[in-house]
Amino acid sequence: MTGLSPLQQLYEKYTTNVSGRLFLASIIVGIVAGIGAILFFAALTQFSHYVLHSAANYFPPEPAGEVSGHAPLGGAIRWWVLLLAPAIGGLLSGILVFTWAPEAAGHGTDGMIEAFHHKRGIIRKRVPIIKAISSIITIGSGGSAGREGPIAQIGAGFGSYLATVLKLTDDERRTLVLAGAAGGIGAIFRSPLGGALFTVEVLYKRDFEGKSLIPALVSSIVAYSIFASTFGWGLMFQIPPFVFNHPVELVFYALLGVVCAGVGLVYIKIFYGLRDRVFHGLRIPAQLKPAIGGLVVGLIGIAAPFVLASGYGYLQQAMNGELTVRFMLIAFLLKIFTTSFTISSGGSGGVFAPSLFIGGMLGGAFGQLCAELFPGLISNPAAFVPVGMGAFFAGAAKVPISAMIMVSEMTGGYKLLVPLMLSSSTAYLATGRGTLYEKQVNRMADSPSHLGDFTIDVLETMIVDQAFHPSDNVPRVRQDTPLSRVQALFSEREENYFPVIDQNDKIVGIISLRNVRAVLFDGDADHLLIAQDLMTPAVTVTPAESLKSALKKFIEFDYGQIPVVDYRDERKIIGMLTHEDVIESYNRQVEKRKLAF
């Protein structure tokens, strides 16, 4: 480094190793994420003012930390505006998204998760911009959605772009994607620690991306500081001085976790059920579907306007103990449907805010009912509101740690951390594998991004014969089999994949339940389609083949099951190897090696 200035020497020192590069890049990403959060929040606030305040004359309550300063003008609410605004917003958002960036549809965070696991952390440059604008239109016009999806896309998109410009590795790009998402979420929700934890936790159902935590923290701190310098350092919500000092209340908080888990599973079923069984089956351009969802939201909104947009102001009222049990029960039930119609139709926005609303209202109603049924045992029923917020999102999104931290940071209710821990853990365990985020994988070992970190050395020494369960009863589907017969076969069997064979019994393809479901609601498909039309490339393994090779085939073709054939006669199918078989065999071998040491 002879001849370099001290500043140049410092730069060279910090950029010649991975930790230094990521530290400096995380600061840059945090700056951009903070500025992006400011612009997004300001634009959303202004657009909401134009539509809901000025046009509809509807002034919903606001959380204590986000008072806009716009006072009600008096006069009646223009109900026809509340009816039409979500539909018009859905139409504009649908045209924008499905014309220029279809991957920006839905709740956004899944897009970031998918980019991490399956796309080397690469996010198209236009996606964050389209996502931000479409989400502003959707939420600002009354759509029931939140900010975490779009703001995560903004930060993650810049992190991906910066890594590409700096010619960083795929692993470093993935880290900056998480750092960018953490910066955006930590800033806009005033939750720097929770935002960082959320991005490393939401990737998996039962694991953490631990090595990305420090860059995520750095970015989140920087972004939060920039955002708070503009909009103030206060909390999003102001709550009464709740305290936990009655151990018997833990019984009720544990029950709240179970209730949140049950409602969360119903929410997930409705959310994706509407998408798969209603909107995917509509034979209209995708650009129009969010308008239909928005129209339903508007119809619900004219009867119950409190379920439009984020609803944070009503959460504030619930924490203050100002809402009745009846109101809160109606609110959380209707919020499930308005959120599902908004986002499942292709509308743009996040699921964090609606989940907080559903959980908070559910918790508030539960707390009041328990206080009435067991007088003297519940010190403050309104304390169940913030606990319900955290527990519901912890279970529905599989993020127990970040959910409780984010709620604590947003409310300042750290004295409720013990019941939050219990309710969130209970909800997380009780929901099982159910999750709002489809792109989550179970553990790091299940992610293609960690294929080389966890599996290659072990799986190279193992063969398929050690993992699969032999069977001479594997169904085969001839390539000319009608769709109706294929559907019947899937309904009769537990398998999700069948080999497709030709007239010579040679395997020519794979047909999956996923592909059959894609045409399930097409009335003409039964008469027009045969197995050959729906099959995907043929992939097989042999008993002597290494599990490393088998796993690569699972990843490359995105299959859940692969036929195992006799290497002496590939027409003879001797069983099916599942992706779970590979992972379970890997885990058993790892445990054996641990015991050997």
C-alpha positions as CSV (number, residue, x, y, z in Angstrom):
1,M,0.0,0.0,0.0
2,T,3.0,2.3,-0.3
3,G,2.2,5.7,-1.7
4,L,-1.5,5.5,-0.6
5,S,-3.0,8.2,1.6
6,P,-4.2,7.1,5.1
7,L,-7.9,7.3,3.8
8,Q,-7.1,5.1,0.8
9,Q,-5.2,2.6,3.1
10,L,-8.2,2.5,5.4
11,Y,-10.5,1.8,2.4
12,E,-8.2,-0.9,1.0
13,K,-8.0,-2.5,4.5
14,Y,-11.8,-2.7,4.9
15,T,-12.6,-3.8,1.4
16,T,-10.1,-6.6,1.0
17,N,-12.0,-8.9,3.4
18,V,-15.7,-10.0,3.4
19,S,-16.6,-8.5,6.8
20,G,-15.2,-5.1,5.9
21,R,-17.0,-5.0,2.5
22,L,-20.3,-6.1,4.0
23,F,-20.0,-3.6,6.9
24,L,-19.4,-0.6,4.5
25,A,-22.0,-1.8,2.1
26,S,-24.5,-2.3,4.9
27,I,-24.1,1.4,5.8
28,I,-24.7,2.4,2.2
29,V,-27.8,0.1,2.0
30,G,-29.0,1.5,5.3
31,I,-28.8,5.1,4.1
32,V,-30.8,4.3,0.9
33,A,-33.3,2.2,2.8
34,G,-33.8,5.0,5.3
35,I,-34.4,7.6,2.5
36,G,-36.6,5.1,0.7
37,A,-38.7,4.7,3.9
38,I,-39.1,8.4,4.2
39,L,-40.2,8.8,0.6
40,F,-42.5,5.8,0.8
41,F,-44.1,6.9,4.1
42,A,-44.5,10.5,3.0
43,A,-46.1,9.5,-0.4
44,L,-48.4,7.0,1.3
45,T,-49.5,9.5,3.9
46,Q,-50.2,12.1,1.2
47,F,-52.1,9.8,-1.1
48,S,-54.2,8.5,1.8
49,H,-55.0,12.1,2.7
50,Y,-56.2,12.8,-0.8
51,V,-58.4,9.7,-1.1
52,L,-59.7,9.0,2.4
53,H,-59.7,12.4,3.9
54,S,-60.4,14.8,1.0
55,A,-62.4,12.6,-1.3
56,A,-64.2,10.3,1.1
57,N,-64.3,12.7,4.1
58,Y,-63.3,9.7,6.2
59,F,-60.9,10.4,9.0
60,P,-60.0,7.2,10.8
61,P,-58.2,7.5,14.2
62,E,-54.4,7.5,14.1
63,P,-51.8,5.9,16.3
64,A,-50.2,8.2,18.8
65,G,-46.9,8.1,17.0
66,E,-48.2,8.8,13.5
67,V,-50.5,11.8,13.8
68,S,-50.9,13.4,10.4
69,G,-52.2,16.7,11.6
70,H,-55.2,16.6,9.3
71,A,-58.3,17.4,11.3
72,P,-61.8,16.2,10.3
73,L,-63.6,18.7,8.1
74,G,-67.1,17.9,9.3
75,G,-70.0,16.6,7.3
76,A,-71.0,13.1,6.3
77,I,-68.7,10.4,5.0
78,R,-69.0,10.0,1.2
79,W,-69.8,6.3,1.2
80,W,-69.7,6.0,-2.5
81,V,-66.0,7.0,-2.5
82,L,-65.3,4.4,0.2
83,L,-67.0,1.8,-2.0
84,L,-65.2,2.7,-5.3
85,A,-61.8,3.8,-4.0
86,P,-60.4,0.3,-3.3
87,A,-61.7,-1.0,-6.6
88,I,-60.1,1.9,-8.6
89,G,-56.9,1.5,-6.5
90,G,-56.9,-2.2,-7.3
91,L,-57.4,-1.5,-11.0
92,L,-54.5,1.0,-11.2
93,S,-52.3,-1.3,-9.1
94,G,-53.1,-4.3,-11.2
95,I,-52.4,-2.6,-14.4
96,L,-49.0,-1.3,-13.1
97,V,-47.9,-4.6,-11.6
98,F,-49.1,-7.2,-14.1
99,T,-47.9,-5.1,-17.0
100,W,-44.4,-4.3,-15.9
101,A,-43.5,-6.5,-12.9
102,P,-45.8,-9.5,-12.2
103,E,-43.5,-10.7,-9.4
104,A,-44.4,-7.6,-7.4
105,A,-48.0,-8.8,-7.0
106,G,-49.1,-10.0,-3.5
107,H,-47.5,-9.3,-0.2
108,G,-43.9,-8.7,-1.3
109,T,-41.9,-10.3,1.5
110,D,-42.3,-13.7,-0.2
111,G,-40.6,-12.1,-3.2
112,M,-37.6,-11.2,-1.1
113,I,-37.5,-14.7,0.4
114,E,-37.7,-16.3,-3.0
115,A,-34.9,-14.1,-4.3
116,F,-32.7,-15.2,-1.4
117,H,-33.4,-19.0,-1.7
118,H,-33.8,-19.5,-5.4
119,K,-32.5,-16.5,-7.4
120,R,-29.1,-15.9,-5.9
121,G,-30.4,-12.7,-4.3
122,I,-31.1,-11.1,-7.7
123,I,-34.1,-8.7,-7.8
124,R,-35.0,-6.9,-11.0
125,K,-34.3,-3.2,-10.7
126,R,-37.9,-2.2,-11.6
127,V,-39.5,-4.4,-9.0
128,P,-38.9,-2.2,-5.9
129,I,-40.2,0.9,-7.8
130,I,-43.3,-0.9,-9.1
131,K,-43.9,-2.5,-5.7
132,A,-43.7,0.9,-3.9
133,I,-46.0,2.8,-6.3
134,S,-48.6,0.0,-6.5
135,S,-48.6,-0.4,-2.7
136,I,-49.1,3.3,-2.1
137,I,-52.1,3.1,-4.5
138,T,-53.5,0.0,-2.9
139,I,-53.1,1.0,0.8
140,G,-53.8,4.7,0.2
141,S,-57.1,3.9,-1.5
142,G,-58.3,1.9,1.5
143,G,-57.0,-1.6,0.6
144,S,-56.3,-3.8,3.6
145,A,-52.6,-4.2,3.4
146,G,-49.4,-3.2,5.2
147,R,-46.1,-1.5,4.6
148,E,-43.6,-4.3,5.4
149,G,-43.8,-6.0,1.9
150,P,-43.1,-2.9,-0.2
151,I,-40.5,-1.4,2.1
152,A,-38.7,-4.7,2.3
153,Q,-38.7,-4.9,-1.5
154,I,-37.3,-1.3,-1.7
155,G,-34.4,-2.0,0.7
156,A,-33.8,-5.6,-0.6
157,G,-33.8,-4.4,-4.2
158,F,-31.1,-1.8,-3.6
159,G,-29.0,-4.3,-1.7
160,S,-29.2,-6.6,-4.7
161,Y,-28.3,-3.8,-7.1
162,L,-25.4,-2.6,-5.0
163,A,-24.0,-6.1,-4.7
164,T,-24.2,-6.5,-8.5
165,V,-22.5,-3.1,-9.1
166,L,-19.7,-4.0,-6.7
167,K,-19.3,-7.4,-8.3
168,L,-19.8,-9.2,-4.9
169,T,-20.4,-12.9,-4.6
170,D,-23.9,-14.5,-4.5
171,D,-23.5,-15.1,-0.8
172,E,-22.7,-11.4,-0.2
173,R,-25.5,-10.3,-2.4
174,R,-28.0,-12.4,-0.4
175,T,-26.6,-10.8,2.8
176,L,-27.2,-7.3,1.4
177,V,-30.7,-8.2,0.3
178,L,-31.5,-9.0,3.9
179,A,-29.7,-5.9,5.2
180,G,-31.7,-3.7,2.8
181,A,-35.0,-5.3,3.9
182,A,-34.0,-4.9,7.6
183,G,-33.2,-1.2,7.0
184,G,-36.6,-0.5,5.4
185,I,-38.6,-2.5,8.0
186,G,-36.6,-1.2,11.0
187,A,-37.1,2.4,9.9
188,I,-40.8,2.5,8.9
189,F,-41.9,0.6,12.0
190,R,-39.5,2.3,14.3
191,S,-38.1,-1.1,15.3
192,P,-34.4,-1.4,14.4
193,L,-33.7,-4.6,16.4
194,G,-37.0,-6.2,15.4
195,G,-36.5,-5.3,11.7
196,A,-33.1,-6.9,11.7
197,L,-34.3,-10.1,13.5
198,F,-37.3,-10.3,11.2
199,T,-35.3,-10.5,8.0
200,V,-33.0,-13.3,9.3
201,E,-35.9,-15.2,10.8
202,V,-38.6,-15.0,8.2
203,L,-36.5,-17.0,5.7
204,Y,-37.1,-20.2,7.6
205,K,-39.8,-21.9,9.7
206,R,-37.4,-23.3,12.2
207,D,-34.0,-21.6,11.7
208,F,-32.1,-18.3,11.5
209,E,-29.8,-16.8,8.9
210,G,-27.4,-16.0,11.7
211,K,-24.4,-14.9,9.6
212,S,-26.4,-12.0,8.1
213,L,-27.6,-10.6,11.5
214,I,-24.7,-8.1,11.9
215,P,-25.1,-6.5,8.5
216,A,-28.9,-6.4,9.0
217,L,-28.4,-4.7,12.4
218,V,-26.0,-2.1,10.9
219,S,-28.3,-1.3,8.0
220,S,-31.4,-1.2,10.3
221,I,-29.7,1.2,12.8
222,V,-28.6,3.6,10.0
223,A,-32.0,3.5,8.3
224,Y,-34.0,4.0,11.5
225,S,-31.8,6.9,12.5
226,I,-32.4,8.7,9.2
227,F,-36.1,8.0,9.3
228,A,-36.6,9.0,12.9
229,S,-34.6,12.2,12.3
230,T,-37.3,13.2,9.9
231,F,-40.5,11.9,11.5
232,G,-39.6,11.9,15.2
233,W,-38.1,9.5,17.7
234,G,-41.3,8.5,19.4
235,L,-43.0,5.1,19.4
236,M,-45.7,4.1,16.9
237,F,-48.1,3.5,19.7
238,Q,-48.6,4.9,23.2
239,I,-49.9,2.4,25.7
240,P,-50.9,2.6,29.4
241,P,-48.3,1.5,31.9
242,F,-49.1,-2.2,31.6
243,V,-47.2,-4.4,34.0
244,F,-47.1,-8.2,34.5
245,N,-47.1,-9.1,38.1
246,H,-49.8,-11.8,38.4
247,P,-48.3,-15.2,37.5
248,V,-51.8,-16.8,37.3
249,E,-52.4,-14.6,34.2
250,L,-49.9,-16.8,32.3
251,V,-52.6,-19.4,32.0
252,F,-54.7,-17.0,30.1
253,Y,-51.8,-15.7,28.0
254,A,-51.0,-19.3,27.0
255,L,-54.6,-19.9,26.0
256,L,-54.4,-16.7,24.0
257,G,-51.5,-18.2,22.1
258,V,-53.6,-21.3,21.3
259,V,-56.5,-19.1,20.1
260,C,-54.2,-17.0,17.9
261,A,-52.8,-20.2,16.4
262,G,-56.2,-21.5,15.5
263,V,-57.4,-18.2,14.0
264,G,-54.1,-17.9,12.2
265,L,-54.5,-21.2,10.5
266,V,-58.0,-20.2,9.4
267,Y,-56.6,-16.9,8.1
268,I,-54.0,-18.6,6.1
269,K,-56.5,-21.0,4.6
270,I,-58.9,-18.2,3.6
271,F,-56.0,-16.1,2.3
272,Y,-54.6,-18.7,0.0
273,G,-57.9,-20.4,-0.6
274,L,-59.3,-17.2,-2.2
275,R,-56.2,-16.9,-4.4
276,D,-56.2,-20.5,-5.6
277,R,-59.9,-21.3,-5.8
278,V,-61.4,-18.0,-6.7
279,F,-59.1,-15.5,-8.3
280,H,-56.9,-18.0,-10.2
281,G,-60.0,-19.5,-11.7
282,L,-61.4,-16.2,-13.0
283,R,-61.0,-16.1,-16.8
284,I,-60.2,-12.4,-17.0
285,P,-56.9,-10.5,-17.4
286,A,-54.8,-10.5,-14.3
287,Q,-54.8,-6.7,-14.4
288,L,-58.5,-6.7,-13.5
289,K,-58.5,-9.1,-10.6
290,P,-57.3,-6.7,-8.0
291,A,-60.2,-4.4,-8.9
292,I,-62.7,-7.1,-8.2
293,G,-61.0,-7.8,-4.8
294,G,-61.0,-4.0,-4.2
295,L,-64.7,-3.8,-4.9
296,V,-65.5,-6.5,-2.3
297,V,-63.3,-4.6,0.2
298,G,-65.3,-1.5,-0.6
299,L,-68.6,-3.3,0.0
300,I,-67.3,-4.4,3.4
301,G,-65.8,-1.0,4.0
302,I,-69.1,1.0,3.7
303,A,-70.6,-1.3,6.4
304,A,-67.4,-1.4,8.5
305,P,-64.9,1.3,7.5
306,F,-62.6,0.4,10.4
307,V,-61.2,-2.6,8.5
308,L,-60.0,-0.4,5.6
309,A,-56.2,0.4,5.2
310,S,-53.9,-0.4,8.1
311,G,-56.3,0.2,11.0
312,Y,-53.5,1.3,13.4
313,G,-55.6,4.0,14.9
314,Y,-58.2,1.4,16.0
315,L,-55.4,-0.7,17.5
316,Q,-54.4,2.4,19.5
317,Q,-58.0,2.7,20.8
318,A,-58.0,-1.0,21.7
319,M,-54.8,-0.6,23.8
320,N,-56.5,2.4,25.5
321,G,-59.4,0.1,26.5
322,E,-61.9,2.2,24.4
323,L,-63.4,-0.7,22.3
324,T,-66.1,-3.2,23.1
325,V,-65.8,-7.0,22.8
326,R,-68.4,-7.0,20.0
327,F,-66.6,-4.3,18.0
328,M,-63.2,-6.2,18.3
329,L,-64.7,-9.6,17.3
330,I,-66.4,-8.1,14.2
331,A,-63.2,-6.2,13.4
332,F,-60.8,-9.1,13.4
333,L,-63.2,-11.4,11.5
334,L,-63.8,-8.8,8.7
335,K,-60.1,-7.9,8.6
336,I,-59.3,-11.5,7.6
337,F,-61.6,-11.1,4.6
338,T,-60.6,-7.6,3.5
339,T,-56.9,-8.5,3.7
340,S,-57.5,-11.7,1.8
341,F,-59.5,-10.0,-1.0
342,T,-57.0,-7.2,-1.2
343,I,-53.8,-9.2,-1.5
344,S,-55.0,-12.6,-2.8
345,S,-56.5,-10.9,-5.8
346,G,-53.1,-9.6,-6.8
347,G,-53.2,-6.3,-4.9
348,S,-49.9,-5.0,-3.6
349,G,-49.1,-4.6,0.0
350,G,-47.8,-6.4,3.1
351,V,-49.4,-8.7,5.6
352,F,-47.7,-7.4,8.8
353,A,-50.1,-4.6,9.5
354,P,-53.3,-6.7,9.0
355,S,-51.8,-9.4,11.1
356,L,-51.2,-6.9,13.9
357,F,-54.7,-5.7,13.6
358,I,-56.3,-9.2,13.7
359,G,-54.1,-10.3,16.6
360,G,-54.6,-7.1,18.6
361,M,-58.4,-7.2,18.2
362,L,-58.5,-10.9,18.9
363,G,-56.3,-10.3,22.0
364,G,-58.4,-7.4,23.2
365,A,-61.7,-9.4,22.9
366,F,-60.1,-12.4,24.6
367,G,-58.8,-10.3,27.5
368,Q,-62.2,-8.6,28.1
369,L,-64.1,-11.9,28.0
370,C,-61.6,-13.5,30.4
371,A,-62.0,-10.5,32.8
372,E,-65.8,-10.9,32.7
373,L,-65.7,-14.7,33.2
374,F,-63.0,-14.7,35.8
375,P,-63.2,-11.4,37.7
376,G,-60.2,-10.5,39.8
377,L,-57.8,-12.7,37.8
378,I,-57.1,-10.3,34.9
379,S,-55.4,-7.1,36.1
380,N,-55.8,-5.2,32.8
381,P,-57.7,-6.7,29.8
382,A,-56.2,-4.2,27.4
383,A,-52.8,-5.7,28.0
384,F,-53.9,-8.6,25.9
385,V,-54.0,-6.3,22.8
386,P,-50.2,-5.9,22.3
387,V,-49.7,-9.5,23.4
388,G,-52.2,-10.7,20.8
389,M,-50.5,-8.6,18.1
390,G,-47.2,-10.4,18.7
391,A,-48.6,-13.9,19.2
392,F,-50.8,-13.9,16.1
393,F,-47.9,-12.8,13.8
394,A,-45.5,-15.1,15.5
395,G,-47.7,-18.1,14.7
396,A,-49.0,-17.1,11.3
397,A,-45.6,-16.0,10.0
398,K,-43.3,-18.4,11.9
399,V,-41.3,-15.5,13.4
400,P,-41.7,-15.8,17.3
401,I,-38.5,-13.9,18.2
402,S,-38.9,-10.9,15.9
403,A,-42.6,-10.6,16.5
404,M,-42.3,-10.1,20.2
405,I,-39.3,-7.7,19.8
406,M,-41.1,-5.6,17.1
407,V,-44.3,-5.3,19.2
408,S,-42.2,-4.3,22.2
409,E,-40.3,-1.7,20.2
410,M,-43.4,-0.3,18.5
411,T,-45.4,0.0,21.8
412,G,-42.7,0.4,24.4
413,G,-44.4,-2.4,26.3
414,Y,-41.3,-4.1,27.5
415,K,-42.9,-5.0,30.9
416,L,-45.2,-7.3,28.9
417,L,-42.2,-9.2,27.5
418,V,-42.8,-12.3,29.6
419,P,-46.5,-12.9,28.5
420,L,-45.4,-12.0,25.0
421,M,-42.8,-14.7,25.1
422,L,-45.3,-17.3,26.3
423,S,-48.1,-16.4,23.9
424,S,-45.8,-16.1,20.9
425,S,-44.0,-19.4,21.6
426,T,-47.4,-21.1,22.1
427,A,-48.8,-19.8,18.9
428,Y,-45.6,-20.6,17.0
429,L,-45.7,-24.2,18.2
430,A,-49.5,-24.7,17.8
431,T,-49.6,-23.5,14.1
432,G,-47.3,-26.4,13.1
433,R,-46.1,-25.9,9.5
434,G,-48.8,-23.4,8.6
435,T,-47.4,-20.0,7.4
436,L,-48.3,-16.9,5.6
437,Y,-45.1,-17.0,3.7
438,E,-45.2,-19.7,1.1
439,K,-41.5,-19.3,0.1
440,Q,-40.2,-20.1,3.6
441,V,-38.3,-23.3,3.9
442,N,-38.0,-25.4,7.0
443,R,-34.3,-25.1,7.8
444,M,-31.1,-23.7,6.4
445,A,-30.3,-27.2,5.1
446,D,-33.4,-27.1,2.9
447,S,-32.4,-23.9,1.2
448,P,-30.7,-24.0,-2.2
449,S,-28.6,-21.1,-1.1
450,H,-26.9,-23.4,1.5
451,L,-26.6,-26.5,-0.7
452,G,-22.9,-26.4,-0.5
453,D,-22.6,-25.4,3.2
454,F,-24.6,-28.2,4.7
455,T,-25.1,-31.2,2.5
456,I,-22.5,-31.9,-0.2
457,D,-19.7,-33.5,2.0
458,V,-22.2,-35.7,3.8
459,L,-24.4,-36.6,0.8
460,E,-21.5,-37.4,-1.4
461,T,-20.9,-40.4,0.9
462,M,-24.5,-41.6,0.8
463,I,-26.6,-43.3,-1.9
464,V,-30.2,-43.4,-2.8
465,D,-30.6,-46.9,-1.5
466,Q,-30.0,-45.6,2.1
467,A,-32.9,-43.1,1.8
468,F,-35.8,-44.4,-0.2
469,H,-38.5,-46.8,0.8
470,P,-38.8,-49.6,-1.9
471,S,-42.3,-50.3,-3.2
472,D,-43.6,-52.3,-6.1
473,N,-46.9,-50.4,-6.0
474,V,-45.9,-47.1,-7.5
475,P,-48.8,-45.8,-9.8
476,R,-47.9,-45.1,-13.4
477,V,-49.8,-42.8,-15.6
478,R,-49.9,-43.5,-19.4
479,Q,-49.3,-40.4,-21.4
480,D,-52.7,-40.6,-23.1
481,T,-54.6,-40.8,-19.7
482,P,-57.5,-38.2,-19.6
483,L,-57.2,-35.5,-17.0
484,S,-60.3,-36.7,-15.2
485,R,-58.6,-40.1,-14.5
486,V,-55.4,-38.3,-13.4
487,Q,-57.5,-36.2,-10.9
488,A,-59.1,-39.3,-9.6
489,L,-55.8,-41.0,-9.1
490,F,-54.4,-38.1,-7.1
491,S,-57.5,-38.2,-4.9
492,E,-57.1,-41.9,-4.3
493,R,-53.3,-41.8,-3.5
494,E,-51.1,-40.0,-1.1
495,E,-48.4,-39.3,-3.6
496,N,-48.1,-35.8,-5.2
497,Y,-46.0,-36.9,-8.2
498,F,-46.5,-39.8,-10.7
499,P,-44.3,-41.1,-13.5
500,V,-45.8,-40.8,-17.0
501,I,-45.0,-43.8,-19.3
502,D,-45.4,-44.4,-23.0
503,Q,-46.6,-47.5,-24.8
504,N,-43.3,-49.2,-24.2
505,D,-43.5,-48.5,-20.4
506,K,-40.6,-46.1,-20.7
507,I,-40.8,-43.1,-18.4
508,V,-41.3,-40.0,-20.5
509,G,-42.3,-37.4,-17.9
510,I,-43.5,-36.5,-14.4
511,I,-47.0,-35.3,-13.6
512,S,-47.6,-33.4,-10.4
513,L,-50.6,-32.5,-8.3
514,R,-49.5,-28.9,-8.6
515,N,-49.8,-28.9,-12.4
516,V,-53.2,-30.6,-12.2
517,R,-54.4,-28.0,-9.7
518,A,-53.5,-25.3,-12.1
519,V,-56.3,-26.4,-14.4
520,L,-58.6,-27.7,-11.8
521,F,-61.2,-25.0,-12.4
522,D,-61.0,-24.9,-16.2
523,G,-64.4,-26.5,-17.2
524,D,-63.1,-27.6,-20.6
525,A,-59.9,-29.1,-19.4
526,D,-61.4,-32.5,-18.6
527,H,-62.3,-33.1,-22.2
528,L,-59.3,-31.5,-23.8
529,L,-56.2,-32.4,-21.7
530,I,-54.4,-35.7,-21.2
531,A,-51.4,-36.5,-19.0
532,Q,-48.9,-35.7,-21.7
533,D,-50.1,-32.1,-21.8
534,L,-49.4,-31.6,-18.1
535,M,-46.2,-33.6,-17.6
536,T,-42.8,-32.1,-17.0
537,P,-39.4,-33.5,-17.9
538,A,-38.7,-37.1,-16.9
539,V,-36.2,-37.4,-14.0
540,T,-35.1,-40.6,-12.3
541,V,-32.5,-41.9,-9.9
542,T,-31.0,-45.3,-9.3
543,P,-30.4,-47.0,-5.9
544,A,-26.6,-46.6,-6.4
545,E,-26.7,-42.9,-7.2
546,S,-25.4,-40.5,-4.6
547,L,-27.8,-38.4,-2.6
548,K,-25.8,-35.4,-3.6
549,S,-26.8,-36.1,-7.2
550,A,-30.4,-36.7,-6.2
551,L,-30.6,-33.5,-4.3
552,K,-29.3,-31.5,-7.2
553,K,-32.1,-33.0,-9.3
554,F,-34.7,-32.0,-6.7
555,I,-33.4,-28.5,-6.7
556,E,-33.0,-28.1,-10.5
557,F,-36.5,-29.5,-11.3
558,D,-38.3,-28.4,-8.2
559,Y,-39.9,-31.8,-7.7
560,G,-41.0,-33.2,-4.4
561,Q,-40.7,-36.9,-5.4
562,I,-38.5,-38.7,-8.0
563,P,-39.0,-42.3,-9.3
564,V,-36.2,-44.7,-8.3
565,V,-35.5,-47.2,-11.2
566,D,-33.5,-50.4,-11.5
567,Y,-30.2,-49.5,-13.2
568,R,-30.4,-52.7,-15.2
569,D,-33.9,-51.9,-16.6
570,E,-35.0,-48.3,-16.4
571,R,-38.6,-49.3,-17.1
572,K,-38.8,-51.0,-13.7
573,I,-39.8,-48.5,-11.0
574,I,-38.8,-49.8,-7.6
575,G,-40.0,-46.9,-5.5
576,M,-40.2,-43.1,-5.1
577,L,-37.5,-40.9,-3.4
578,T,-38.9,-37.8,-1.7
579,H,-37.0,-34.6,-0.9
580,E,-37.9,-35.3,2.8
581,D,-36.2,-38.7,2.5
582,V,-32.9,-37.0,1.5
583,I,-33.1,-34.5,4.3
584,E,-34.0,-37.1,6.9
585,S,-31.1,-39.3,5.8
586,Y,-28.8,-36.4,5.9
587,N,-29.9,-35.5,9.5
588,R,-29.5,-39.1,10.7
589,Q,-26.0,-39.2,9.2
590,V,-25.0,-35.9,10.8
591,E,-26.3,-37.2,14.2
592,K,-24.2,-40.4,13.7
593,R,-21.1,-38.3,13.0
594,K,-21.7,-36.2,16.1
595,L,-22.0,-39.3,18.3
596,A,-18.8,-40.6,16.7
597,F,-16.9,-37.6,18.0
